[in-house]
Amino acid sequence: MFSIRNEVECYVSCINDSSLLPLIGISLLLALLMFVIYFRTDRPMSRLLSLAGSQLLIISAIATVVHAMQCSRMLSIEIYLGYVAFSTAIILFLPRVYYRILIKRYDARPISEIMDWPEGFVNYLGTTATIYYYDSAIPRAFASGKAIFLSLGLLELVEKTELEAIIAHEIWHIRHNNSTPILRQLAVMSFSKNKSEDELEKLADMFAEKIVNKSALESARAKIS
């Protein structure tokens, strides 16, 4: 019968005399330190690097354990390594296709079906992105992957310059999508739900103000909030 205690005791007895034991301990200690940094820092890039570093250190420690074991490898290690490989592949791949899932979920349609200028505005900004609209009375705009989603409620509420500011805000997120934490990419960058002083949102607002103007951005937020 499987027993976690027996499994741990077996691990210890297998690697106890290995010269790699200190390296395993150091890797786990550094991984713990990286996790502490991840939970204590507010800077997006620091959170991304600390999370990635902790995962790499844990994988390194596991690989060292497998290499150092003096007896046969145990099934639990192989299962965990398989899980790590699978989950890592999913995390890296999913942000690239998540916007396609959203298109189907919202039954979104290209905005060029109802107005021409938004796609031209995106091209003017030199960004490869497609704008979609979807049927919802709730005024909302958000970006994911290479797509911007605008609700019909938003389109009916704002004026052209205000919509330009909103689109510019979302364009900034698309341009910097690869440098943001993976989980944040999946969370969907939302203009209409911004209630925090998040650093990324500030930078996106600054870009929108530069491209359009501050009054248009503030007016759009006032209508949506």
C-alpha positions, -999 to +999 in steps of 0.1 A: +000+000+000+013+035-009+026+055+020+039+091+018+060+084+049+076+053+034+082+071+001+100+100+019+121+076+040+130+058+008+141+091-009+162+100+021+179+066+023+186+066-014+203+100-015+216+103+020+252+094+011+252+113-022+277+142-026+248+161-044+227+163-012+240+199-003+232+210-039+197+197-035+192+216-002+206+248-017+183+246-047+152+241-025+163+269-002+167+293-031+134+282-045+117+291-012+134+325-012+121+331-048+086+323-036+090+348-008+101+375-032+071+366-055+046+372-027+063+403-013+070+423-045+045+445-064+066+449-095+052+428-124+087+419-139+101+410-104+071+387-098+075+371-132+113+365-128+109+352-092+081+328-101+100+315-131+132+312-110+115+292-083+100+268-108+133+262-125+151+257-091+124+231-081+128+213-114+166+214-110+163+200-074+140+171-086+164+163-115+193+163-091+174+139-067+167+115-096+204+116-106+217+112-070+195+083-060+214+052-054+184+029-058+158+027-085+137+058-093+102+058-077+070+063-096+060+095-076+090+114-089+083+104-125+046+113-122+056+147-108+081+154-135+055+145-161+031+169-144+056+197-144+064+192-181+027+191-190+017+221-170+047+241-182+037+234-218+001+244-212+011+276-194+034+286-223+010+277-250-024+288-237-017+326-238-011+324-275-046+309-282-067+322-253-081+351-274-095+326-299-114+309-270-128+343-260-139+350-296-161+318-295-172+324-259-185+359-267-196+352-302-174+382-312-174+397-347-148+419-364-156+455-358-151+462-395-186+449-400-201+479-383-174+506-386-142+511-406-120+535-387-110+515-356-089+490-377-073+519-395-065+535-362-048+503-351-028+502-383-018+538-378-003+528-344+017+501-362+003+472-342-009+439-355-042+434-338-079+428-346-108+446-330-139+426-322-173+436-309-197+415-289-233+418-278-235+431-243-251+462-228-223+464-202-197+490-214-165+471-214-132+469-233-104+444-229-075+429-247-061+393-249-034+380-272-037+399-305-073+409-301-092+438-286-128+432-275-154+460-273-190+456-261-219+472-280-228+490-247-194+507-248-196+516-285-230+532-279-218+552-249-185+568-260-175+593-286-148+587-313-120+604-294-129+585-262-129+552-281-095+561-296-082+565-261-096+532-250-082+514-281-048+530-275-048+518-239-055+483-250-029+485-278-003+492-252-012+460-234-010+440-266+024+455-275+038+446-240+019+413-236+050+391-238+067+410-210+038+407-186+034+377-162+017+347-179-012+345-155-018+382-161-020+376-198-048+351-192-066+374-167-075+398-196-064+434-195-096+453-189-100+491-194-134+491-178-125+474-145-094+494-137-098+505-101-062+500-089-030+519-093-014+490-111+019+499-128+009+484-161-024+503-161-006+535-154+018+529-184-011+520-207-030+552-196+002+573-203+004+558-238-033+566-245-028+602-233+002+606-256-016+591-286-050+609-281-052+632-251-058+631-214-092+646-214-105+619-238-091+592-216-106+607-184-140+613-201-141+577-212-133+564-177-160+587-162-186+573-185-177+537-179-172+539-141 
